[in-house]
Amino acid sequence: MTERTHVKLLIVGSGPAGYTAAVYGARAMLEPMLIQGMQPGGQLTITTEVENWPGEVEIQGPELMVKMEAHAKAMGAEIVTDVVTRLDLAQRPFVAECDSGRRVTADAVILATGAQARWLGLPSEEKFKGFGVSACATCDGFFYRNREVLVIGGGNTAVEEALFLTKFASKVTLVHRRDSLRAEKILQHRLFRNPKVEIVWDHELAEVTGADDPLGVTGAVLKSTKDGSTRAVAADGVFVAIGHAPASELVKGQLELHNGGYVKVEAGSTRSSIPGVFAAGDLTDHIYRQAVTSAGMGCMAALDAEAWLAEHDEAGMPDPAAAELPEAATAQ
Ligand code: NAP
């Protein structure tokens, strides 16, 4: 097949939102192209058991994403392994440039680039990244067999990472800045009854400590959020699990963003501030952020794109000038 250089519908991102948009887009005969991005399959490829995907009591995250990709392909979507490095939404058709040199124009775009792990921003965290500091237990947990690790955070990610690490580590200490967790109750229950887990409440990570030669973590300094006192603890690894930030770099300055970088969409729809550009999943959702809600938004985005394309197939594409940036395009 010759490489397509123009598509009606381009989908950027390959998590549940992107693949669901591809399934619906393909069934609407829009012949969508989906560009997978840096991490094909998205965040679920670095998780283990998923227990809240309807229809699957338990499925491994990577397996679920392989199934979604196969589903989108079976419906006729073109799945491209590449990374969009530049997206120009100021001209029509929109232009996407990829890492490989591929250039695609599109009448409509669905953005589903998801979110990435947040870091604390400590200099010592940066120094030891990849040398004892990680944001992915499923990627790095194996290296901590019979060792002691800290997990920072109190949400679902932190608790899941802590539980996963108990498979390898001799001790897992969860450090949380408050005295209660925000993780789902079922996960909390599993955490509390795991004998390898200790919880340090009301503390945050002040510093990662370690050796320079060879570079590696030996401990951390924890700071009380109650009285500011500090204490040093020994640890071989530190896993930071304090949430995720939307991956909106590609459209920063082009689309209206809010709540710290999430793409703003019209209430009850996936329409962004530029007509013909739609956003779905963790890129736009700062509230629910579940695989199943992302998939739901992917479906909505494809239906919104289909309706918008049908309208403009008849009436003609809007004038590129209409894509001028709104005043608040960079507001966050
Ligand atoms: P999250 O729910 O936003 O939790 C982030 C945690 O990190 C919170 O406990 C927060 O503390 C803490 N935190 C944030 N900034 C911090 C800082 N500077 N210092 C110390 N602690 C800090 O993020 P998440 O756990 O990554 O989950 C993100 C979304 O994905 C959620 O909607 C979650 O339900 C979903 N998710 C679902 C599953 C699942 O269904 N199995 C698995 C993973 C994630 P506070 O509590 O004090 O705010």
Residues whose N, C-alpha, C, O or C-beta is under 5 A from the ligand:
A	BS01	NAP	N52 G153 G154 G155 N156 T157 A158 R177 R178 R182 E204 A241 I242 G243 H244 I287 Y288 R289
